[in-house]
Amino acid sequence: MSSSEKTIERLTKTIETQVKTIEAMSNELALLREQVADLTEKLSKKSSPKTKRHHKQMNLFDDQW
């Protein structure tokens, strides 16, 4: 096997490894994006009732009584 053939074989293996790594990282990124979306939705659902206040409801810390 010539030197250039060895180089081509080595580079081919490197590319195959990199493709597998990219695929794995892409899958992980998709899962992480789903988690962020789910957690963001949960967080916004938790905080929304607390931030809404009826106009008749008094705020304990308001100076206007």
LUMDRENKOL-209166 format. One line per 8 residues: number of its first residue (from 1); for each residue x, y, z of N, C-alpha, C, O. Coordinates in Angstrom, 2 decimals, decimal comma. Layout:
NUM> X/Y/Z/X/Y/Z/X/Y/Z/X/Y/Z | ...
***
This chain:
1> 0,86/-1,18/0,00/0,00/0,00/0,00/0,90/1,24/0,00/1,83/1,35/0,80 | 0,60/2,13/-0,89/1,44/3,33/-1,01/1,12/4,33/0,11/0,12/4,20/0,82 | 1,96/5,29/0,22/1,81/6,33/1,25/0,51/7,12/1,05/-0,19/7,43/2,01 | 0,21/7,44/-0,19/-1,01/8,21/-0,45/-2,26/7,38/-0,16/-3,27/7,93/0,28 | -2,20/6,07/-0,40/-3,34/5,20/-0,10/-3,56/5,11/1,42/-4,70/5,10/1,89 | -2,46/5,05/2,16/-2,56/5,02/3,63/-3,17/6,32/4,14/-4,00/6,32/5,04 | -2,74/7,42/3,55/-3,26/8,73/3,94/-4,76/8,82/3,65/-5,53/9,30/4,47 | -5,16/8,34/2,48/-6,58/8,36/2,10/-7,39/7,49/3,06/-8,47/7,89/3,49
9> -6,87/6,33/3,39/-7,57/5,43/4,31/-7,71/6,06/5,70/-8,76/6,00/6,33 | -6,63/6,66/6,16/-6,65/7,32/7,47/-7,64/8,47/7,49/-8,40/8,64/8,44 | -7,63/9,27/6,43/-8,55/10,41/6,35/-10,00/9,95/6,24/-10,90/10,58/6,79 | -10,23/8,86/5,52/-11,58/8,31/5,39/-12,10/7,87/6,76/-13,26/8,13/7,09 | -11,26/7,21/7,54/-11,65/6,79/8,88/-11,93/8,01/9,78/-12,87/8,00/10,57 | -11,12/9,04/9,63/-11,32/10,26/10,41/-12,66/10,89/10,06/-13,39/11,33/10,94 | -12,97/10,94/8,77/-14,24/11,52/8,33/-15,41/10,70/8,86/-16,40/11,27/9,32 | -15,32/9,39/8,81/-16,39/8,53/9,31/-16,62/8,75/10,81/-17,76/8,81/11,27
17> -15,54/8,89/11,54/-15,64/9,16/12,98/-16,29/10,51/13,23/-17,13/10,65/14,11 | -15,90/11,50/12,44/-16,46/12,84/12,61/-17,94/12,87/12,26/-18,72/13,57/12,90 | -18,34/12,12/11,24/-19,76/12,06/10,86/-20,58/11,46/12,00/-21,65/11,97/12,33 | -20,07/10,39/12,61/-20,77/9,77/13,74/-20,86/10,73/14,92/-21,90/10,82/15,58 | -19,78/11,47/15,17/-19,78/12,44/16,25/-20,79/13,55/15,99/-21,52/13,95/16,90 | -20,83/14,04/14,77/-21,78/15,10/14,42/-23,22/14,61/14,57/-24,07/15,34/15,08 | -23,50/13,39/14,14/-24,84/12,83/14,28/-25,24/12,72/15,75/-26,36/13,06/16,12 | -24,32/12,24/16,57/-24,61/12,10/18,00/-24,85/13,46/18,64/-25,76/13,63/19,45
25> -24,03/14,43/18,29/-24,17/15,77/18,86/-25,45/16,44/18,37/-26,09/17,19/19,12 | -25,83/16,20/17,13/-27,08/16,75/16,60/-28,28/16,18/17,35/-29,22/16,91/17,67 | -28,25/14,88/17,62/-29,33/14,25/18,38/-29,40/14,81/19,80/-30,48/15,10/20,31 | -28,25/14,97/20,41/-28,21/15,52/21,76/-28,72/16,96/21,77/-29,44/17,36/22,68 | -28,35/17,73/20,78/-28,80/19,12/20,68/-30,32/19,17/20,54/-30,97/20,02/21,16 | -30,88/18,29/19,73/-32,34/18,26/19,56/-33,02/17,94/20,89/-34,03/18,56/21,23 | -32,48/16,98/21,64/-33,05/16,64/22,94/-32,94/17,80/23,93/-33,88/18,08/24,68 | -31,81/18,46/23,92/-31,62/19,59/24,83/-32,56/20,75/24,49/-33,06/21,43/25,38
33> -32,78/20,97/23,20/-33,73/22,02/22,79/-35,14/21,69/23,26/-35,88/22,57/23,68 | -35,51/20,41/23,17/-36,82/19,99/23,67/-36,93/20,23/25,17/-37,95/20,72/25,65 | -35,87/19,90/25,90/-35,88/20,11/27,35/-36,00/21,59/27,68/-36,76/21,95/28,58 | -35,29/22,43/26,97/-35,36/23,87/27,21/-36,77/24,37/26,94/-37,31/25,16/27,71 | -37,37/23,92/25,86/-38,73/24,34/25,52/-39,71/23,88/26,59/-40,58/24,66/27,02 | -39,59/22,63/27,03/-40,48/22,12/28,08/-40,31/22,88/29,39/-41,29/23,25/30,03 | -39,07/23,11/29,78/-38,82/23,82/31,04/-39,26/25,28/30,96/-39,77/25,83/31,94 | -39,07/25,90/29,82/-39,52/27,27/29,63/-41,03/27,34/29,73/-41,58/28,26/30,34
41> -41,71/26,37/29,14/-43,17/26,34/29,21/-43,64/26,14/30,65/-44,57/26,81/31,11 | -43,01/25,21/31,36/-43,37/24,97/32,76/-43,14/26,21/33,60/-43,96/26,56/34,45 | -42,02/26,86/33,38/-41,69/28,06/34,15/-42,69/29,17/33,89/-43,11/29,86/34,81 | -43,06/29,35/32,64/-44,00/30,42/32,33/-45,39/30,10/32,86/-46,13/31,01/33,24 | -45,76/28,83/32,90/-47,06/28,45/33,47/-47,08/28,68/34,98/-48,10/29,10/35,53 | -45,96/28,40/35,64/-45,89/28,60/37,09/-45,98/30,07/37,46/-46,67/30,43/38,42 | -45,31/30,92/36,72/-45,22/32,31/37,11/-46,41/33,13/36,65/-46,68/34,19/37,23 | -47,14/32,70/35,65/-48,22/33,53/35,12/-49,34/33,80/36,13/-49,81/34,93/36,18
49> -49,81/32,83/36,92/-50,86/33,18/37,90/-50,39/34,15/38,97/-51,18/34,94/39,49 | -49,13/34,09/39,31/-48,61/34,99/40,35/-48,53/36,43/39,85/-48,72/37,37/40,62 | -48,27/36,59/38,58/-48,09/37,95/38,07/-49,42/38,62/37,77/-49,50/39,85/37,74 | -50,46/37,84/37,56/-51,77/38,42/37,29/-52,41/38,82/38,62/-52,43/38,04/39,57 | -52,93/40,03/38,64/-53,59/40,50/39,86/-54,85/41,23/39,45/-54,84/42,03/38,51 | -55,91/40,96/40,15/-57,15/41,65/39,85/-57,05/43,09/40,28/-56,35/43,42/41,24 | -57,75/43,96/39,57/-57,64/45,39/39,88/-58,22/45,71/41,25/-57,85/46,73/41,84 | -59,11/44,88/41,78/-59,68/45,12/43,11/-58,79/44,59/44,22/-58,95/44,97/45,38
57> -57,87/43,74/43,88/-57,01/43,13/44,88/-55,93/44,11/45,32/-55,28/44,74/44,49 | -55,76/44,24/46,63/-54,75/45,16/47,16/-53,37/44,51/47,17/-53,24/43,29/47,31 | -52,38/45,33/47,03/-51,01/44,86/47,16/-50,55/45,23/48,56/-50,68/46,38/48,97 | -50,03/44,28/49,28/-49,60/44,48/50,65/-48,56/45,58/50,77/-48,48/46,25/51,80 | -47,77/45,77/49,73/-46,67/46,73/49,79/-47,00/48,07/49,15/-46,14/48,96/49,11 | -48,20/48,23/48,65/-48,59/49,53/48,10/-48,77/50,53/49,23/-49,29/50,18/50,29 | -48,34/51,75/49,03/-48,51/52,79/50,03/-49,89/53,42/49,98/-50,29/54,13/50,90 | -50,61/53,15/48,93/-51,94/53,74/48,78/-52,98/52,82/49,39/-53,34/51,80/48,79
65> -53,47/53,16/50,58/-54,51/52,37/51,24/-55,73/53,18/51,29/-56,75/52,73/51,81
***
